[in-house]
Amino acid sequence: MTILVIAEHDNSELKGATLNTLAAAAAIGGDVHVLVAGQGCGAVAETAASAAGVSKVLVAESAALEHQLGEAMGDLVARIGSEYSHILAPATTTGKDFLPRAAALLDVNMMSDVIGVESADTFARPIYAGNAIATYQTSDAIKILTVRTTAFDAVAAEGGSAAIEAIEASDSAITEFVSEELAESDRPELTAAPIVISGGRGLQNGDNFTMLYQLADKLGAAVGASRAAVDAGFVPNDLQVGQTGKIVAPGLYVAVGISGAIQHLAGMKDSKVIVAINKDEEAPIFQVADYGLVADLFEAVPELEKLV
Amino acid sequence: MKVLVAVKRVIDYNVKVRVKADNSDVDLANVKMAMNPFCEIAVEEAVRLKEKGVASEIVVVSIGPKVAQEQIRTALALGADRGILVETDATLESLSVAKVLKAVVEKEQPQLVLMGKQTIDSDNNQTGQMLGALTGMPQGTFASEVAVDGDKAVVTREVDGGLRKVSMNLPAIVTTDLRLNEPRYASLPNIMKAKRKPLEMTSPADLGVEMTNSQTLVRVTPPAERQPGVKVASVEELVDKLKNEAKVL
């Protein structure tokens, strides 16, 4: 049994999500290969080769793969995929884009957002916005999964010494990359931050999020938001935590002015410690919070910033 | 330009699902059903393309039980021109659904296929990409903006770090994300008019597709409940608890 894990990276850095996905591969058990597909991504391959449990790193480089567009990635993974018993990618927007494409080319179904490995063919995943957990057994010849990274503790980044092998990569692309606007920030990435401070509709406007940024900077935290805050235009969508946004599971999650709609809870309820600050003591967020503070956030947040 | 929109009948967005006592599945008996919200966004986008004069005809297709006609009628009331129901009572898995849609695409020859990025029942987020693979069409997934210009589409995609723009030749597949648009409500006259719009009934067999299943549902369980916590009286007490009890600060 050999498992292929597709690396998440930006051509210069291997993303942590890859290490969580490798943990899911380890739970299945077997030889583990990592595919690094991109352009000028040699350093990423070196990093992947030293991750624990990896026996081989395949590197595919071409202009068409530079931005890991779904079509080129899908073709590549399908081309080499029939050699493997399992193919895993992190359930990021990149993995979700190309992996179903590869699965269809290999004529198999796939499983999205896997949160548990029961055996080599039986996996758990959330359905209905996380309101139920379904366990499926698959009879597909190749088991293809995207992995919810917060559900698996990362393997060690060091300790391995896998062989690196270059493989052929096609240069044809049917979509063209135009541009990218990525949020520039010195703060930790939302899905990898040890502490997340999130704001909701209670913040009333985008300017008031400054308060959360100040608190976050003092704590080395990332800032998130509820869908209500995003829909109201307070902050951009890439801050959204929830079933339709990002899934986070930090050590400490502070929900400020967030009522706690089910779709928001789906994105953060696996956090280790949850704090809720809300002036409405009936807000559903208090039902999942370890520590609840019924208070006016405009007084509580500045005070909290002073005390931490 | 012909636009094909795929829609699915799912549990209503506002209903909280419950797991059956024997853990065999979720309980959908007597639950309100509706069009998947991401599919509504796809229908709305198609209607806007028609209003702009970019789309000439909107065909809406659904795969599912006979009652899924209701969701097709909803799409017709929102502005789609005609409907196709591929009737089946089979358990729907993404690959079979993508194969049925491929057969519909071959028959209808749309220039653009619009679909939701995922359905809120199985939350798979797979079918659009699979249809792309099977038809060889390019895909713009998780779209927050779609600009059609001649035989090209430029799609702005919601990606983890922000936004990414990709350009592709038509025909293409676009899957919708939440911020693409805000769907309208159907007016009563349009609901009445929709009843007279054509709705073709067909089946997977008619389209030459066999509905297969490779995933067996072993069990469904409710998610782990969090133990209710405590209320603190002040910010000082909160900071004290976080430092000394939870030890996270």
Interface residues (C-beta under 8 A of the other chain):
Chain A: H67 L69 G70 E71 G74 A78 T92 T93 T94 K96 D97 F98 L99 P100 R101 A102 A103 A104 L105 D107 V108 N109 M110 M111 S112 D113 T122 P126 I127 Y128 A129 G130 N131 A132 I133 A134 T135 Y136 Q137 T138 S139 D140 I174 T175 E176 F177 V178 S179 E180 E181 L182 A183 T191 I195 L219 R227 V230 P236 N237 D238 Q243 T244 K246 G251 L252 I262 K269 K272 V273 I274 V275 E281 F286 Q287 V288 A289 D290 Y291 G292 L293 V294 A295 A300 E303 L304 L307 V308
Chain B: I11 K16 V17 V19 V26 E93 S94 L95 A98 I120 D121 S122 D123 N124 N125 Q126 T127 G128 Q129 M130 L131 G132 A133 L134 G136 P138 Q139 G140 T141 F142 S144 V154 R157 E158 V159 D160 G161 G162 L163 R164 K165 V166 S167 M168 N169 L178 R179 S214 Q215 T216 L217 V218 R219 V220 T221 P222 P223 R226 P228 G229 V230 K231 V232 S234 V235 E236 L238 V239 K241 L242 A246 V248 L249
